Amino acid sequence: MEQLAIITGANTGIGFALAQRLLEESAESKICLNICLSCRNYDKAVRAKSLLLSKYNCSANQIFIETVDTSSIQSVLKFTKAIKEKFFKIDYFYLNAGIMPVSKVDFSLFFTFNLFYVIKILTTGCDILKQLDEDTQDGMKSVFQTNVFGHIIMIFELLEILCKSQSKVIFTGSSAAREDSFSIDDIEHRFGADPYGSSKFLLDVLVIELNRLFNSKGVYFYTCCPGLVMSQVTYNLMPYWVWNLILVPIIRLVRMFSSFYTLDPLNGAEALLYLSMIRKCDQRERPSVFGG
């Protein structure tokens, strides 16, 4: 029987690596897996599809492309309409797209004698990254709408097919999720300095509630941190040379003592792949939030 995996933010980083690992695993398991690359930029999605076809023994008919911008309600509704018209089931729904706009990096925080604080900075980006959040055309804050709201709209628009398919819905989470950055009175994080940490914590909370609402209907939700991965999002945080000449060598040393620093997107995708394969059970019996 054919299976379908939909991945948002699939043309680069964790999303693209996940598509690679799914194709590898499905080939080994003799499963006919179709993948829908859901990306903002159509041309980049086409390039990603070409790379997958050149590397893996799969048919062009197995890889679909749908454009979607999770920071636009109109785009999300157009996307969900197209999905319902093309597919009758969704086995795996990977909600991976996200942004972390950074306007400034405070390098002075690295010059501290507290090694544990430096490790925390490298792990979460807390304090060192000065984030810049803007309003979308829909009037919401861009980080909240891109990372959270757009994906939630997708879930409820596709809920009928998700229930019929007994789907697994897997969010890409982050260790940067911070409870102290989130306020129930300011879910868009209009008045704070850490919209990314707030959005990722909100996802952790929403996954628990979504499981409470929909486990009985056969839909299971997870959120998983892939670890610190060198992806487009990561490299956009600060100059390329800073990563390669200074931070990556340090991180490789720290990685000897902590498996969190996965570095390669393929390594980071392993945790998401694992969640695709574990047995479904009532989420009250197991955690819904996983680390990489």
Secondary structure, DSSP 4 states (H G I P E B T S, - for coil): --EEEEEES-SSHHHHHHHHHHHHHHHHTT--EEEEEEES-HHHHHHHHHHHHHHSS--GGGEEEEE--TT-HHHHHHHHHHHHHH-S--SEEEE------EEEE-GGGGS-S-HHHHHHHHHH-TTTEEE---B-TTSSBHHHIIIIIHHHHHHHHTHHHHHHHT-EEEEE--TT--GGG--TT-TT-TT-S-HHHHHHHHHHHHHHHHHHHHGGGT-EEEEE---SB-SHHHHTTS-HHHIIIIIHHHHHHHTTT-TT--BSHHHHHHHHHHHHHSPP--GGGS-SEE--
